[in-house]
Amino acid sequence: MAEPGVIFKRCGCRDAGRRRLEQSCPQLAERGHGTWYFHCSATNLLGRRERARRGGYPSQAAARQARDEFLARTAADRTAEGWTVERWLRHWVASRTSIRPTTRFHYTRDVETVLIPHLGRYRLAGLDARLLRTVFAAIADTRNSKGRPQSASAMQHLRTTLRAALNLAIKEGVLDCNPARHIEISGYQQPHAKVWTDERVAAWQETGVHPAVAVWTADQLATFLGSVTDDALYALWWLAGLRGLRRGELCGLRWADIDLDHAVLTIERNRTTAGYQIVEGQPQTPAGRRAVALDKRTVQILRTHHRQQLDQRRDTLADGQRWTDSGYVFVRTDGLPINPNYATTRFRKLLDRAGLPPIRLHDLRHGAASLAHEAGADLKTLQDLLGHSTIVITADTYTSVLPQIQRRCADATAQLVLNAARRTRKKIKSKARKNRPDRSPKVIAPAPAKPKTGASPTSTRKRAGKPQVTTRQQRENAVSAAAPISHPRDTHRPLGPDSTKGPTRVSADQTLNDVVRPKGLEPLTF
């Protein structure tokens, strides 16, 4: 039976033209000259036959044994030994068929521009935590495409991409563990929106430093909307600031999705960009497909916007220009839908013109959630409004506590404590009033006495009807006389009612020690 593959000997000698002689070297027959190699083919992880070539063995038997061990391994083990990180990353991106185009764009950018240039030459089996920490430290010292240092969020996104790619290697049995989970990104924190308070505005005007994610107050949003009433996209800014729609949802909104008579709009599609390519598809999450209620003012603004769009269509056609009935709510001068990037650029220009603290277009969505929460909406209502899959995202990321809510909460907490303290003082005063002795003279009706012999009943009734006035000393004497002298459970010897307080008297035959020493502790005598 023929052996699989080929085993041969070669060396590194060169001819006069500096070309390798390899197997044509005349000294290969000599003992100890050159090394042994094997060449064979085996099935890889994808079920395809691929060639493998290994060398550097000292003898033909060692090369044959290495070949047999290579063929005896599983396809996953051969892939880990033979595939580089570059090949695996490209295989991983190509195998992700169900991801969104924008996600694929970001994965491809991370893989092609950063991960492959720094990690592509290493074998999958050679990856470990120490190597990845060293490589990521080198990546952190580089600069991005804009000439700025790599941010913590960009490094975190690279870590997420590499970890997802190596998770597939674990799932396929190529790796036993994921070394990317041991990478720590210093300085990374989950972004949380900051409210533009007066103090933050003053600090921004002085230093120019502003939060990465910030939201406007109600007054600041009203100022911005008041300054853009004549803008063609005024309805877009209104819906973003009050209803919290995403940029892609606004750009993909059609008139067929809006019912102005019933004051509701439906989110059915998302129009966004992946690089320079416009992509339109389903909403970002399954929960993104939702119905959004509209108030009367919003309905009025949308009716006005629709009327202006019809007037623009009539004027364009009257001028002999082309108009496309695309059906979108926000369109260009020719009727086609606007580019989502144009909305971002336009918002930035209007923001600079208004002179307000800087925020992103997406921050209007954060602000809409915070304002709705201040108006009394609960978190479940906000989750449905924003189209989040879980309420945790709504509570942790999109809802910021505005100063008015903080003051209201502080006042309510302080009032709760003050009311409790007031009730406690009332209870103490009530108990003290009950326990306070009564110093006013009391009228005690005497017990009816038996009539004396010979006394008339009329005189007896007169004496019984007269009230008897007693003093405090008489009442105390009456109580002490009625109280028992001793009690079986008393541990002391009570004084009799006729005893008088005074110094202890010592008889002539007693010493002072006999009086002071308790009974039962007399000195022992032998």
Secondary structure, DSSP 4 states (H G I P E B T S, - for coil): -PPSSEEEEE---B-TTS-B-GGG-TTTTSTTSSEEEEEEEEE-TTS-EEEEEEEEESSHHHHHHHHHHHHHS-HHHHHHHH-BHHHHHHHHHHH--SS-HHHHHHHHHHIIIIIHHHHTTSBGGG--HHHHHHHHHHHHTSB-TTSPBPPHHHHHHHHHHHHHHHHHHHHTTS-SS-GGGG---TT------EE--HHHHHHHHHH----SSEE--HHHHHHHHHHSTTSTTHHHHHHHHHT---HHHHHT-BGGGEETTTTEEE---EEEEETTEEEEES-SSGGGS-EEE--HHHHHHHHHHHHHHHHHHHHHHHTT-------BSSB-TTSSBPPHHHHHHHHHHHHHHHTPPP--TTHHHHHHHHHHHHTT--HHHHHHHHT-SSHHHIIIII----HHHHHHHHHHHHHHHHHHHHHHHHHHHHHHHHHS---S--EEPPPPPPPPTT--HHHHHHHHHS-EE--HHHHHHHHHHHS-S--TT-SS-PPPTT----PPP--TT--HHHHHSPTT-PPP--
